[in-house]
């Protein structure tokens, strides 16, 4: 077991009501958490709330992705903590009912947690744009969010119609209680434990599917022109992947391949050469689709996955290069493209 300092009492109190004390302890033992996030105060800083959100999403991904859970068990058995670099999610830039369109659905509540956009990454091959949300208080220690959005108006008419049918009835998971707590956090920079828990519950609901199960015909029409859009149709805004920061992603990948993990064939290397990424292929999940007669059929589709990244020091700043790369991102997206 990886030892965890009892000094992380505030994080434990934020996590406990959401995932239970045992899982909270698991998260604190598994993730490498910066000492600046320690403390047992009655109020939680925005960075602590941000770290707690990432820990909850990390645990949620492990429950949904068996291969990722197997990898984390491997690392825990070796006594190696997980350096959680970033998590990713996909959104719809188009008609989404009561849910704000695109990345704004998340930027609106990430901002009170101290996040701001510090990178814009066009993904034209995917008809998407990615944004890197960085936690400004502890940018190298609190995981980033890579939020991508699919530009529906750039798809063919049949795909646009299918997207409108699938996503047009989306609901907004955040209500008055969540916004009162978020407004207090934005104003003060910290909040009570109770408000922190309220924020986490609402934020966690946001990482879900906000629209009804798609009609099979609409799904297939969208899939023809955007496999990423089809992924959002079944998985919603779930954590698409979580990413471990490792010293040598090539060596790590070779080791995992030798143990039978299904990794993508090649490592993605950024144009500046300082950021290298690869990933385990997405696990399959069974999802419902609506048929014209009102019944449902279950199909197996790609779910979420786990990623690895190595970051070098930027010689111009002397700091870790926390940027992303459009080419890398496009290559990583491919791991959810396999179909039955």
Secondary structure, 3 states (H helix, E strand, C coil): CCCCCCCCHHHHHHHHHHHCHHHHHHHHHHECCCHHHCCCCCEEEHHHHHHHHHHHHHHHHHHHCHHHHHHHHHHHHCCCCECEEEEEEEEEECCCCCCCCCCHHHHHHHHHHCEEEEEEEEEHHHCEEEEEEEECCCCCCCCEEEEEEEEHHHCCHHHHHHHHHHHCCCCCCCCHHHHHHHHHHHHHCEEEHHHHHHHHHHHHHHCCCCCCCCEHHHHHHHHHHCHHHHHHHHHCCCCCEEEEECCCHHHHHHHHHHCCCCECCCCEECCCCCEEEEEECCCEEEEEEECCCCCEEEEEEECCEEEEEEECEECCCCEECCCCCHHHHHHHHHHHCCCC
